[in-house]
Amino acid sequence: MKLNYYQETDSLYIDLSERPSTESREISEGVVLDYDADGKLVGIDIDNATNKVELNKLILSKLPGKIETAAA
Amino acid sequence: MDHYKFTEYFEKEVLRKRPYLKKDWCIYVIENAIRSEPQEHNRHRFWAAIPELEGRYLRIVTLEDKVTIHNAFPDRGFQP
């Protein structure tokens, strides 16, 4: 899973998997879900993210995989 | 057509995740929109049907300037 934030436009993409999207659905203003060809959720597209997401803190709890951070 | 721009988010996230999208479609939608209106407080959205998408409506979201393309997705919920 990857969280990619773009400060210039206040946009956040939460990549749940690396699979490409074939179908998208807006669930609320500025929030679009991406699904793959099997109908699985593969990403969340959030515009004007600071109004919708608490971006000042990220807590990762008991994730089984490797955690990497990348400073922009 | 040359005056349109694309945000970094569009180039790196939207096109990566929705690789079937074409920039030409985005520009076509803006120039041939059957409806356009403000979105949130700082975006603008446009809709037009794309024949290559089996006639589905593509929504294009631009910044306030209406020439910087920021997002695009087939909008199933759109009622013409």
Backbone of each chain as nested JSON, in Angstrom:
{
  "chains": [
    {"id": "A", "residues": [
      {"number": 1, "name": "MET", "atoms": {"N": [0.844, -1.19, 0.0], "CA": [0.0, 0.0, 0.0], "C": [0.882, 1.243, 0.0]}},
      {"number": 2, "name": "LYS", "atoms": {"N": [0.482, 2.211, -0.787], "CA": [1.255, 3.459, -0.861], "C": [0.324, 4.654, -0.701]}},
      {"number": 3, "name": "LEU", "atoms": {"N": [0.81, 5.65, -0.002], "CA": [0.092, 6.913, 0.087], "C": [0.94, 7.969, -0.598]}},
      {"number": 4, "name": "ASN", "atoms": {"N": [0.44, 8.524, -1.666], "CA": [1.182, 9.554, -2.397], "C": [0.427, 10.873, -2.305]}},
      {"number": 5, "name": "TYR", "atoms": {"N": [1.084, 11.852, -1.694], "CA": [0.435, 13.148, -1.487], "C": [1.122, 14.221, -2.324]}},
      {"number": 6, "name": "TYR", "atoms": {"N": [0.304, 15.088, -2.938], "CA": [0.815, 16.177, -3.77], "C": [0.356, 17.494, -3.149]}},
      {"number": 7, "name": "GLN", "atoms": {"N": [1.323, 18.145, -2.519], "CA": [0.996, 19.352, -1.765], "C": [0.455, 20.473, -2.663]}},
      {"number": 8, "name": "GLU", "atoms": {"N": [0.99, 20.585, -3.852], "CA": [0.628, 21.7, -4.738], "C": [-0.867, 21.744, -5.024]}},
      {"number": 9, "name": "THR", "atoms": {"N": [-1.465, 20.551, -5.167], "CA": [-2.908, 20.499, -5.442], "C": [-3.697, 19.885, -4.295]}},
      {"number": 10, "name": "ASP", "atoms": {"N": [-3.018, 19.576, -3.187], "CA": [-3.662, 18.982, -2.022], "C": [-4.411, 17.695, -2.404]}},
      {"number": 11, "name": "SER", "atoms": {"N": [-3.707, 16.828, -3.122], "CA": [-4.313, 15.594, -3.623], "C": [-3.606, 14.382, -3.031]}},
      {"number": 12, "name": "LEU", "atoms": {"N": [-4.396, 13.399, -2.641], "CA": [-3.838, 12.188, -2.035], "C": [-4.323, 10.975, -2.816]}},
      {"number": 13, "name": "TYR", "atoms": {"N": [-3.386, 10.146, -3.242], "CA": [-3.794, 8.864, -3.819], "C": [-3.359, 7.739, -2.883]}},
      {"number": 14, "name": "ILE", "atoms": {"N": [-4.304, 6.947, -2.466], "CA": [-4.002, 5.788, -1.62], "C": [-4.058, 4.567, -2.52]}},
      {"number": 15, "name": "ASP", "atoms": {"N": [-2.874, 4.04, -2.801], "CA": [-2.754, 2.887, -3.678], "C": [-2.88, 1.624, -2.819]}},
      {"number": 16, "name": "LEU", "atoms": {"N": [-3.986, 0.927, -2.94], "CA": [-4.176, -0.268, -2.112], "C": [-3.43, -1.454, -2.693]}},
      {"number": 17, "name": "SER", "atoms": {"N": [-3.282, -1.456, -4.015], "CA": [-2.445, -2.463, -4.666], "C": [-1.919, -1.839, -5.943]}},
      {"number": 18, "name": "GLU", "atoms": {"N": [-0.97, -2.506, -6.599], "CA": [-0.389, -1.933, -7.805], "C": [-1.21, -2.253, -9.052]}},
      {"number": 19, "name": "ARG", "atoms": {"N": [-2.292, -2.992, -8.891], "CA": [-3.096, -3.33, -10.064], "C": [-3.77, -2.08, -10.639]}},
      {"number": 20, "name": "PRO", "atoms": {"N": [-3.863, -1.988, -11.966], "CA": [-4.5, -0.817, -12.562], "C": [-6.007, -0.847, -12.377]}},
      {"number": 21, "name": "SER", "atoms": {"N": [-6.583, 0.334, -12.474], "CA": [-8.029, 0.48, -12.377], "C": [-8.668, 0.301, -13.744]}},
      {"number": 22, "name": "THR", "atoms": {"N": [-9.834, -0.326, -13.756], "CA": [-10.628, -0.382, -14.988], "C": [-11.992, 0.27, -14.789]}},
      {"number": 23, "name": "GLU", "atoms": {"N": [-12.299, 0.592, -13.544], "CA": [-13.618, 1.146, -13.218], "C": [-13.46, 2.102, -12.04]}},
      {"number": 24, "name": "SER", "atoms": {"N": [-14.152, 3.225, -12.098], "CA": [-14.048, 4.211, -11.018], "C": [-15.436, 4.626, -10.576]}},
      {"number": 25, "name": "ARG", "atoms": {"N": [-15.529, 5.005, -9.328], "CA": [-16.823, 5.442, -8.818], "C": [-16.615, 6.547, -7.778]}},
      {"number": 26, "name": "GLU", "atoms": {"N": [-17.283, 7.673, -7.974], "CA": [-17.197, 8.756, -6.994], "C": [-18.153, 8.442, -5.853]}},
      {"number": 27, "name": "ILE", "atoms": {"N": [-17.637, 8.428, -4.636], "CA": [-18.506, 8.098, -3.507], "C": [-18.919, 9.335, -2.717]}},
      {"number": 28, "name": "SER", "atoms": {"N": [-18.142, 10.394, -2.818], "CA": [-18.559, 11.691, -2.305], "C": [-17.731, 12.721, -3.054]}},
      {"number": 29, "name": "GLU", "atoms": {"N": [-18.083, 13.972, -2.892], "CA": [-17.437, 15.015, -3.689], "C": [-15.909, 14.938, -3.537]}},
      {"number": 30, "name": "GLY", "atoms": {"N": [-15.224, 14.716, -4.647], "CA": [-13.765, 14.692, -4.627], "C": [-13.16, 13.412, -4.103]}},
      {"number": 31, "name": "VAL", "atoms": {"N": [-13.945, 12.37, -3.904], "CA": [-13.415, 11.074, -3.453], "C": [-13.854, 9.997, -4.454]}},
      {"number": 32, "name": "VAL", "atoms": {"N": [-12.882, 9.405, -5.135], "CA": [-13.175, 8.432, -6.19], "C": [-12.499, 7.104, -5.849]}},
      {"number": 33, "name": "LEU", "atoms": {"N": [-13.268, 6.038, -5.921], "CA": [-12.715, 4.706, -5.688], "C": [-12.361, 4.071, -7.029]}},
      {"number": 34, "name": "ASP", "atoms": {"N": [-11.232, 3.374, -7.071], "CA": [-10.799, 2.669, -8.28], "C": [-10.891, 1.165, -8.057]}},
      {"number": 35, "name": "TYR", "atoms": {"N": [-11.471, 0.477, -9.058], "CA": [-11.628, -0.977, -8.997], "C": [-10.892, -1.618, -10.163]}},
      {"number": 36, "name": "ASP", "atoms": {"N": [-10.397, -2.835, -9.968], "CA": [-9.751, -3.547, -11.065], "C": [-10.793, -4.36, -11.844]}},
      {"number": 37, "name": "ALA", "atoms": {"N": [-10.314, -5.121, -12.831], "CA": [-11.227, -5.844, -13.713], "C": [-12.028, -6.914, -12.973]}},
      {"number": 38, "name": "ASP", "atoms": {"N": [-11.532, -7.336, -11.801], "CA": [-12.258, -8.32, -11.001], "C": [-13.206, -7.67, -9.996]}},
      {"number": 39, "name": "GLY", "atoms": {"N": [-13.297, -6.345, -10.044], "CA": [-14.178, -5.646, -9.118], "C": [-13.574, -5.423, -7.747]}},
      {"number": 40, "name": "LYS", "atoms": {"N": [-12.253, -5.651, -7.63], "CA": [-11.606, -5.418, -6.329], "C": [-11.151, -3.968, -6.229]}},
      {"number": 41, "name": "LEU", "atoms": {"N": [-11.309, -3.416, -5.023], "CA": [-10.877, -2.043, -4.776], "C": [-9.354, -1.975, -4.831]}},
      {"number": 42, "name": "VAL", "atoms": {"N": [-8.819, -1.095, -5.677], "CA": [-7.357, -1.013, -5.824], "C": [-6.792, 0.358, -5.462]}},
      {"number": 43, "name": "GLY", "atoms": {"N": [-7.663, 1.346, -5.27], "CA": [-7.13, 2.651, -4.907], "C": [-8.217, 3.631, -4.523]}},
      {"number": 44, "name": "ILE", "atoms": {"N": [-7.801, 4.68, -3.816], "CA": [-8.709, 5.731, -3.379], "C": [-8.086, 7.078, -3.75]}},
      {"number": 45, "name": "ASP", "atoms": {"N": [-8.818, 7.843, -4.5], "CA": [-8.366, 9.117, -5.058], "C": [-9.085, 10.233, -4.302]}},
      {"number": 46, "name": "ILE", "atoms": {"N": [-8.325, 11.045, -3.573], "CA": [-8.938, 12.062, -2.707], "C": [-8.416, 13.437, -3.084]}},
      {"number": 47, "name": "ASP", "atoms": {"N": [-9.328, 14.304, -3.519], "CA": [-8.918, 15.657, -3.875], "C": [-9.275, 16.604, -2.732]}},
      {"number": 48, "name": "ASN", "atoms": {"N": [-8.551, 17.701, -2.646], "CA": [-8.672, 18.621, -1.507], "C": [-8.601, 17.815, -0.206]}},
      {"number": 49, "name": "ALA", "atoms": {"N": [-7.519, 17.08, -0.1], "CA": [-7.424, 16.048, 0.938], "C": [-7.385, 16.605, 2.36]}},
      {"number": 50, "name": "THR", "atoms": {"N": [-6.829, 17.788, 2.558], "CA": [-6.728, 18.277, 3.938], "C": [-8.105, 18.521, 4.56]}},
      {"number": 51, "name": "ASN", "atoms": {"N": [-9.123, 18.718, 3.713], "CA": [-10.486, 18.886, 4.239], "C": [-11.107, 17.557, 4.645]}},
      {"number": 52, "name": "LYS", "atoms": {"N": [-10.515, 16.458, 4.199], "CA": [-11.183, 15.168, 4.355], "C": [-10.377, 14.149, 5.16]}},
      {"number": 53, "name": "VAL", "atoms": {"N": [-9.083, 14.347, 5.226], "CA": [-8.208, 13.35, 5.852], "C": [-7.309, 14.055, 6.86]}},
      {"number": 54, "name": "GLU", "atoms": {"N": [-7.065, 13.41, 7.968], "CA": [-6.125, 13.969, 8.934], "C": [-4.712, 13.637, 8.464]}},
      {"number": 55, "name": "LEU", "atoms": {"N": [-4.137, 14.587, 7.746], "CA": [-2.84, 14.327, 7.123], "C": [-1.666, 14.614, 8.055]}},
      {"number": 56, "name": "ASN", "atoms": {"N": [-1.947, 15.206, 9.198], "CA": [-0.838, 15.59, 10.06], "C": [-0.281, 14.427, 10.879]}},
      {"number": 57, "name": "LYS", "atoms": {"N": [-0.96, 13.285, 10.819], "CA": [-0.487, 12.149, 11.613], "C": [-0.819, 10.849, 10.893]}},
      {"number": 58, "name": "LEU", "atoms": {"N": [0.133, 9.934, 10.862], "CA": [-0.109, 8.626, 10.258], "C": [0.371, 7.556, 11.239]}},
      {"number": 59, "name": "ILE", "atoms": {"N": [-0.534, 6.685, 11.625], "CA": [-0.19, 5.624, 12.577], "C": [-0.277, 4.281, 11.867]}},
      {"number": 60, "name": "LEU", "atoms": {"N": [0.784, 3.528, 11.91], "CA": [0.795, 2.197, 11.315], "C": [0.886, 1.198, 12.457]}},
      {"number": 61, "name": "SER", "atoms": {"N": [-0.128, 0.414, 12.599], "CA": [-0.19, -0.457, 13.764], "C": [-0.137, -1.924, 13.369]}},
      {"number": 62, "name": "LYS", "atoms": {"N": [0.913, -2.592, 13.785], "CA": [1.012, -4.044, 13.643], "C": [0.892, -4.523, 12.199]}},
      {"number": 63, "name": "LEU", "atoms": {"N": [1.375, -3.726, 11.242], "CA": [1.352, -4.181, 9.859], "C": [2.377, -5.298, 9.691]}},
      {"number": 64, "name": "PRO", "atoms": {"N": [2.012, -6.373, 8.99], "CA": [2.911, -7.522, 8.902], "C": [4.091, -7.313, 7.96]}},
      {"number": 65, "name": "GLY", "atoms": {"N": [3.996, -6.375, 7.032], "CA": [5.038, -6.234, 6.016], "C": [6.091, -5.199, 6.364]}},
      {"number": 66, "name": "LYS", "atoms": {"N": [6.923, -4.966, 5.366], "CA": [8.018, -4.014, 5.533], "C": [7.481, -2.59, 5.367]}},
      {"number": 67, "name": "ILE", "atoms": {"N": [7.941, -1.691, 6.209], "CA": [7.48, -0.311, 6.135], "C": [8.628, 0.581, 5.68]}},
      {"number": 68, "name": "GLU", "atoms": {"N": [8.39, 1.336, 4.632], "CA": [9.387, 2.264, 4.126], "C": [8.78, 3.655, 4.135]}},
      {"number": 69, "name": "THR", "atoms": {"N": [9.591, 4.635, 4.387], "CA": [9.12, 6.006, 4.262], "C": [10.008, 6.727, 3.256]}},
      {"number": 70, "name": "ALA", "atoms": {"N": [9.411, 7.615, 2.517], "CA": [10.15, 8.393, 1.532], "C": [9.815, 9.851, 1.734]}},
      {"number": 71, "name": "ALA", "atoms": {"N": [10.818, 10.652, 2.014], "CA": [10.579, 12.085, 2.165], "C": [10.472, 12.715, 0.791]}},
      {"number": 72, "name": "ALA", "atoms": {"N": [9.454, 13.546, 0.612], "CA": [9.261, 14.168, -0.705], "C": [10.261, 15.303, -0.895]}}
    ]},
    {"id": "B", "residues": [
      {"number": 1, "name": "MET", "atoms": {"N": [-5.288, 23.82, -28.643], "CA": [-5.109, 22.679, -27.757], "C": [-3.852, 22.806, -26.905]}},
      {"number": 2, "name": "ASP", "atoms": {"N": [-2.903, 23.564, -27.416], "CA": [-1.604, 23.616, -26.742], "C": [-1.655, 24.302, -25.384]}},
      {"number": 3, "name": "HIS", "atoms": {"N": [-2.724, 25.041, -25.119], "CA": [-2.715, 25.797, -23.871], "C": [-3.152, 24.946, -22.683]}},
      {"number": 4, "name": "TYR", "atoms": {"N": [-3.584, 23.726, -22.898], "CA": [-3.948, 22.873, -21.774], "C": [-2.705, 22.347, -21.061]}},
      {"number": 5, "name": "LYS", "atoms": {"N": [-2.841, 22.203, -19.751], "CA": [-1.732, 21.675, -18.944], "C": [-2.272, 20.523, -18.097]}},
      {"number": 6, "name": "PHE", "atoms": {"N": [-1.365, 19.793, -17.505], "CA": [-1.74, 18.657, -16.667], "C": [-1.0, 18.759, -15.338]}},
      {"number": 7, "name": "THR", "atoms": {"N": [-1.707, 18.516, -14.257], "CA": [-1.038, 18.587, -12.952], "C": [-0.116, 17.381, -12.765]}},
      {"number": 8, "name": "GLU", "atoms": {"N": [0.801, 17.531, -11.841], "CA": [1.703, 16.417, -11.514], "C": [0.895, 15.211, -11.024]}},
      {"number": 9, "name": "TYR", "atoms": {"N": [-0.16, 15.493, -10.276], "CA": [-1.014, 14.411, -9.774], "C": [-1.637, 13.64, -10.934]}},
      {"number": 10, "name": "PHE", "atoms": {"N": [-2.105, 14.368, -11.953], "CA": [-2.684, 13.69, -13.116], "C": [-1.636, 12.825, -13.814]}},
      {"number": 11, "name": "GLU", "atoms": {"N": [-0.467, 13.392, -14.02], "CA": [0.584, 12.675, -14.76], "C": [1.06, 11.436, -14.003]}},
      {"number": 12, "name": "LYS", "atoms": {"N": [1.237, 11.576, -12.691], "CA": [1.883, 10.499, -11.926], "C": [0.913, 9.526, -11.281]}},
      {"number": 13, "name": "GLU", "atoms": {"N": [-0.266, 9.972, -10.939], "CA": [-1.204, 9.085, -10.238], "C": [-2.37, 8.664, -11.135]}},
      {"number": 14, "name": "VAL", "atoms": {"N": [-3.044, 9.65, -11.734], "CA": [-4.254, 9.334, -12.501], "C": [-3.909, 8.483, -13.723]}},
      {"number": 15, "name": "LEU", "atoms": {"N": [-2.904, 8.89, -14.487], "CA": [-2.54, 8.11, -15.678], "C": [-1.91, 6.768, -15.318]}},
      {"number": 16, "name": "ARG", "atoms": {"N": [-1.218, 6.724, -14.213], "CA": [-0.62, 5.452, -13.767], "C": [-1.713, 4.467, -13.371]}},
      {"number": 17, "name": "LYS", "atoms": {"N": [-2.712, 4.965, -12.658], "CA": [-3.732, 4.059, -12.135], "C": [-4.801, 3.737, -13.177]}},
      {"number": 18, "name": "ARG", "atoms": {"N": [-5.051, 4.688, -14.069], "CA": [-6.073, 4.479, -15.118], "C": [-5.38, 4.588, -16.472]}},
      {"number": 19, "name": "PRO", "atoms": {"N": [-4.569, 3.579, -16.814], "CA": [-3.697, 3.685, -17.991], "C": [-4.445, 3.712, -19.318]}},
      {"number": 20, "name": "TYR", "atoms": {"N": [-5.724, 3.364, -19.278], "CA": [-6.501, 3.381, -20.515], "C": [-6.876, 4.806, -20.94]}},
      {"number": 21, "name": "LEU", "atoms": {"N": [-6.757, 5.761, -20.014], "CA": [-7.145, 7.138, -20.332], "C": [-6.188, 7.759, -21.332]}},
      {"number": 22, "name": "LYS", "atoms": {"N": [-6.721, 8.644, -22.144], "CA": [-5.893, 9.364, -23.112], "C": [-6.047, 10.872, -22.88]}},
      {"number": 23, "name": "LYS", "atoms": {"N": [-4.928, 11.551, -22.946], "CA": [-4.969, 13.008, -22.75], "C": [-5.874, 13.691, -23.78]}},
      {"number": 24, "name": "ASP", "atoms": {"N": [-5.87, 13.163, -24.995], "CA": [-6.713, 13.745, -26.046], "C": [-8.191, 13.72, -25.645]}},
      {"number": 25, "name": "TRP", "atoms": {"N": [-8.593, 12.643, -24.95], "CA": [-9.985, 12.553, -24.508], "C": [-10.301, 13.683, -23.53]}},
      {"number": 26, "name": "CYS", "atoms": {"N": [-9.357, 13.968, -22.642], "CA": [-9.58, 15.001, -21.623], "C": [-9.825, 16.35, -22.293]}},
      {"number": 27, "name": "ILE", "atoms": {"N": [-9.004, 16.657, -23.258], "CA": [-9.148, 17.934, -23.958], "C": [-10.457, 17.951, -24.762]}},
      {"number": 28, "name": "TYR", "atoms": {"N": [-10.763, 16.817, -25.364], "CA": [-12.021, 16.712, -26.118], "C": [-13.212, 17.006, -25.199]}},
      {"number": 29, "name": "VAL", "atoms": {"N": [-13.186, 16.442, -23.988], "CA": [-14.309, 16.634, -23.058], "C": [-14.476, 18.108, -22.704]}},
      {"number": 30, "name": "ILE", "atoms": {"N": [-13.374, 18.781, -22.426], "CA": [-13.473, 20.201, -22.056], "C": [-14.055, 21.009, -23.223]}},
      {"number": 31, "name": "GLU", "atoms": {"N": [-13.612, 20.691, -24.411], "CA": [-14.032, 21.488, -25.576], "C": [-15.408, 21.08, -26.111]}},
      {"number": 32, "name": "ASN", "atoms": {"N": [-15.888, 19.916, -25.694], "CA": [-17.187, 19.443, -26.198], "C": [-18.125, 19.06, -25.065]}},
      {"number": 33, "name": "ALA", "atoms": {"N": [-17.929, 19.672, -23.907], "CA": [-18.714, 19.292, -22.73], "C": [-20.198, 19.547, -22.955]}},
      {"number": 34, "name": "ILE", "atoms": {"N": [-21.007, 18.568, -22.537], "CA": [-22.446, 18.82, -22.594], "C": [-22.901, 19.508, -21.302]}},
      {"number": 35, "name": "ARG", "atoms": {"N": [-22.044, 19.456, -20.282], "CA": [-22.318, 20.204, -19.048], "C": [-20.997, 20.498, -18.345]}},
      {"number": 36, "name": "SER", "atoms": {"N": [-20.934, 21.613, -17.688], "CA": [-19.773, 21.92, -16.851], "C": [-20.247, 22.744, -15.673]}},
      {"number": 37, "name": "GLU", "atoms": {"N": [-19.548, 22.6, -14.55], "CA": [-19.968, 23.314, -13.34], "C": [-18.821, 23.319, -12.338]}},
      {"number": 38, "name": "PRO", "atoms": {"N": [-18.905, 24.182, -11.336], "CA": [-17.862, 24.191, -10.306], "C": [-17.895, 22.904, -9.474]}},
      {"number": 39, "name": "GLN", "atoms": {"N": [-16.739, 22.506, -8.958], "CA": [-16.652, 21.365, -8.042], "C": [-15.876, 21.807, -6.817]}},
      {"number": 40, "name": "GLU", "atoms": {"N": [-16.413, 21.481, -5.655], "CA": [-15.875, 21.979, -4.391], "C": [-15.675, 23.489, -4.534]}},
      {"number": 41, "name": "HIS", "atoms": {"N": [-14.62, 24.035, -4.013], "CA": [-14.46, 25.493, -4.06], "C": [-13.351, 25.927, -5.006]}},
      {"number": 42, "name": "ASN", "atoms": {"N": [-12.667, 24.933, -5.616], "CA": [-11.483, 25.331, -6.382], "C": [-11.237, 24.428, -7.596]}},
      {"number": 43, "name": "ARG", "atoms": {"N": [-12.266, 23.776, -8.056], "CA": [-12.132, 22.901, -9.233], "C": [-13.296, 23.172, -10.172]}},
      {"number": 44, "name": "HIS", "atoms": {"N": [-13.168, 22.65, -11.371], "CA": [-14.274, 22.722, -12.324], "C": [-14.411, 21.354, -12.979]}},
      {"number": 45, "name": "ARG", "atoms": {"N": [-15.641, 20.912, -13.25], "CA": [-15.811, 19.594, -13.833], "C": [-16.599, 19.689, -15.138]}},
      {"number": 46, "name": "PHE", "atoms": {"N": [-16.246, 18.785, -16.032], "CA": [-16.817, 18.773, -17.387], "C": [-17.194, 17.338, -17.725]}},
      {"number": 47, "name": "TRP", "atoms": {"N": [-18.259, 17.189, -18.511], "CA": [-18.638, 15.849, -18.964], "C": [-18.868, 15.831, -20.474]}},
      {"number": 48, "name": "ALA", "atoms": {"N": [-18.443, 14.745, -21.096], "CA": [-18.81, 14.453, -22.486], "C": [-18.678, 12.95, -22.675]}},
      {"number": 49, "name": "ALA", "atoms": {"N": [-19.447, 12.418, -23.62], "CA": [-19.369, 10.986, -23.927], "C": [-18.154, 10.724, -24.81]}},
      {"number": 50, "name": "ILE", "atoms": {"N": [-17.494, 9.607, -24.55], "CA": [-16.312, 9.219, -25.332], "C": [-16.65, 7.95, -26.12]}},
      {"number": 51, "name": "PRO", "atoms": {"N": [-16.666, 8.015, -27.442], "CA": [-17.025, 6.821, -28.242], "C": [-16.139, 5.619, -27.925]}},
      {"number": 52, "name": "GLU", "atoms": {"N": [-14.843, 5.842, -27.708], "CA": [-13.923, 4.728, -27.425], "C": [-14.195, 4.074, -26.076]}},
      {"number": 53, "name": "LEU", "atoms": {"N": [-14.949, 4.755, -25.225], "CA": [-15.341, 4.168, -23.929], "C": [-16.767, 3.636, -24.019]}},
      {"number": 54, "name": "GLU", "atoms": {"N": [-17.122, 3.184, -25.188], "CA": [-18.462, 2.649, -25.443], "C": [-19.534, 3.681, -25.112]}},
      {"number": 55, "name": "GLY", "atoms": {"N": [-19.183, 4.938, -25.394], "CA": [-20.145, 6.01, -25.202], "C": [-20.338, 6.45, -23.767]}},
      {"number": 56, "name": "ARG", "atoms": {"N": [-19.529, 5.92, -22.86], "CA": [-19.665, 6.335, -21.461], "C": [-19.218, 7.789, -21.292]}},
      {"number": 57, "name": "TYR", "atoms": {"N": [-19.75, 8.421, -20.256], "CA": [-19.383, 9.811, -19.989], "C": [-18.096, 9.856, -19.165]}},
      {"number": 58, "name": "LEU", "atoms": {"N": [-17.172, 10.675, -19.658], "CA": [-15.934, 10.892, -18.931], "C": [-16.054, 12.217, -18.193]}},
      {"number": 59, "name": "ARG", "atoms": {"N": [-15.701, 12.192, -16.915], "CA": [-15.652, 13.456, -16.175], "C": [-14.202, 13.944, -16.135]}},
      {"number": 60, "name": "ILE", "atoms": {"N": [-14.008, 15.177, -16.477], "CA": [-12.698, 15.809, -16.37], "C": [-12.78, 16.862, -15.281]}},
      {"number": 61, "name": "VAL", "atoms": {"N": [-11.812, 16.84, -14.39], "CA": [-11.741, 17.844, -13.332], "C": [-10.509, 18.702, -13.603]}},
      {"number": 62, "name": "THR", "atoms": {"N": [-10.73, 20.006, -13.662], "CA": [-9.606, 20.93, -13.841], "C": [-9.44, 21.779, -12.586]}},
      {"number": 63, "name": "LEU", "atoms": {"N": [-8.31, 22.466, -12.512], "CA": [-8.169, 23.495, -11.493], "C": [-9.087, 24.659, -11.867]}},
      {"number": 64, "name": "GLU", "atoms": {"N": [-9.083, 25.689, -11.041], "CA": [-9.994, 26.82, -11.272], "C": [-9.811, 27.482, -12.629]}},
      {"number": 65, "name": "ASP", "atoms": {"N": [-8.612, 27.363, -13.179], "CA": [-8.323, 28.049, -14.45], "C": [-9.004, 27.399, -15.657]}},
      {"number": 66, "name": "LYS", "atoms": {"N": [-9.568, 26.212, -15.481], "CA": [-10.258, 25.451, -16.528], "C": [-9.338, 24.996, -17.658]}},
      {"number": 67, "name": "VAL", "atoms": {"N": [-8.056, 25.13, -17.508], "CA": [-7.13, 24.639, -18.544], "C": [-6.087, 23.666, -17.974]}},
      {"number": 68, "name": "THR", "atoms": {"N": [-6.004, 23.582, -16.646], "CA": [-5.056, 22.642, -16.04], "C": [-5.826, 21.395, -15.621]}},
      {"number": 69, "name": "ILE", "atoms": {"N": [-5.595, 20.322, -16.345], "CA": [-6.357, 19.087, -16.149], "C": [-5.772, 18.311, -14.973]}},
      {"number": 70, "name": "HIS", "atoms": {"N": [-6.652, 17.941, -14.061], "CA": [-6.199, 17.402, -12.78], "C": [-6.705, 15.983, -12.517]}},
      {"number": 71, "name": "ASN", "atoms": {"N": [-7.864, 15.642, -13.081], "CA": [-8.395, 14.31, -12.817], "C": [-9.341, 13.914, -13.951]}},
      {"number": 72, "name": "ALA", "atoms": {"N": [-9.539, 12.613, -14.107], "CA": [-10.428, 12.101, -15.148], "C": [-10.864, 10.699, -14.777]}},
      {"number": 73, "name": "PHE", "atoms": {"N": [-12.159, 10.435, -14.962], "CA": [-12.658, 9.071, -14.74], "C": [-14.022, 8.923, -15.396]}},
      {"number": 74, "name": "PRO", "atoms": {"N": [-14.358, 7.711, -15.847], "CA": [-15.701, 7.478, -16.391], "C": [-16.722, 7.616, -15.27]}},
      {"number": 75, "name": "ASP", "atoms": {"N": [-17.713, 8.46, -15.503], "CA": [-18.636, 8.831, -14.437], "C": [-19.981, 8.139, -14.639]}},
      {"number": 76, "name": "ARG", "atoms": {"N": [-20.118, 6.981, -14.012], "CA": [-21.359, 6.201, -14.175], "C": [-22.57, 6.903, -13.593]}},
      {"number": 77, "name": "GLY", "atoms": {"N": [-22.324, 7.733, -12.601], "CA": [-23.447, 8.387, -11.932], "C": [-23.963, 9.61, -12.666]}},
      {"number": 78, "name": "PHE", "atoms": {"N": [-23.296, 10.011, -13.738], "CA": [-23.687, 11.237, -14.428], "C": [-24.978, 11.038, -15.208]}},
      {"number": 79, "name": "GLN", "atoms": {"N": [-25.927, 11.935, -14.984], "CA": [-27.18, 11.915, -15.733], "C": [-27.169, 13.094, -16.7]}},
      {"number": 80, "name": "PRO", "atoms": {"N": [-27.096, 12.823, -18.009], "CA": [-27.028, 13.928, -18.969], "C": [-28.296, 14.799, -18.921]}}
    ]}
  ]
}
